[in-house]
Amino acid sequence: MKDLRSACWLLLLPLLLLAGCQGGDDIARYEVDRPKPKEQERLLGAILLQKEGDSWFFKFVAPAGVVKEQQEAVAGLLNSIHLEDKPGAVPTWKLPEGWQEEDVKGDIRYKTLRFGPRQELTLAVSRSGGDLLSNVNRWLDEESQNRARSEEELRENKIVREVKVNGRTMFLVDITGTKARRPAMGMVPPARPPVPSQTRDEPKLDVPAGWKRVEPTDGFTRIAFRLPDAPAGKPEVTISVLGGDGGGLLGNYQRWQGQVGLPPSDRLPGDLKTLRVAGEDATYIDLLGPAGKDQQRLLIVVVKHDGHTWYFKLRAGAELVAKHQAAFEAFVKSVRF
């Protein structure tokens, strides 16, 4: 389908018609205050899967009424996307009138697109690995909806629809729900009800003294910590998980190189270290950025477990990372699934 405007997402707006009974004059009537239901939230997304390297994700979340007003503009943006099917390819698009584009220096987020009367609405453009099911289930988690057991279930429930855009297959995602409440700072969230073959409970960890659990700053991070002597900013220690092989180690390695200012390699180094985690050898990557005042360093431990890939990361200035490297390694070694 070339033009997304001819295939807008299905919007469900149930109308509740309440009729009161008429009685005689001798019947006492009482007005009962009923809490007004909160407006549901709606997520419109698009996923472009790549055979090698990172796949691309476009996500717009807002109250359902706002999404309905903006869905034509969002469809116009998605309809303009071009992406070559080759490793390292970056999508291009045409911004709708009045939209603005911001660069983002983050682990996952690539761009933030701002729009609306006061530029208060945002559409996130991100890149990462993982298959269709694991990524859509992550979005279902965010909207407090039940996970799907298969891609067929996603299609049957009209959560995912497949279209053709500029020669590429695009998966459109439409989820209506309520935003998941994050746990209070420093608290471990309760485990979700298990779903067959999809359960991803948090691992048990021995947290070093002084580390403070904080809210993740992106939709991919499951757990985040601030170091006690770190400057204000994003969390330095993050834990995330993706389905399968997470998009492959090489594509992720190239992206991590970019995060510390290194050019991407065409192959993985032959001397990658390992770290013993949960009884298995995990890949241990240590990347040091170019020398300078703001030299960056990134430690990543990649752990494969039960059909998923977990990423344990420490990213900060080179001196700060060196100071906490031993604690980080002990932290990851303490993982129990």
Secondary structure, 3 states (H helix, E strand, C coil): CCCHHHHCCCCCCCCCCCCCCCCCCCCCCCCCCCCCCCCCEEEEEEEECCCCCCEEEEEEEEEHHHHHHHHHHHHHHHHCCECCCCCCCCCECCCCCCCEEEECCCCCEEEEEEECCCCCEEEEEEEECCCHHHHHHHHHHHCCCCCCCCHHHHHHCCCEEEEEECCEEEEEEEEEECCCCCCCCCCCCCCCCCCCCCCCCCCECCCCCCCEEECCCCCCEEEEEECCCCCCCCCCEEEEEEECCCCCHHHHHHHHHHHCCCCCCCCCCCCCEEEEECCEEEEEEEEECCCCCCCEEEEEEEEEECCEEEEEEEEEEHHHHHHHHHHHHHHHHCCEC
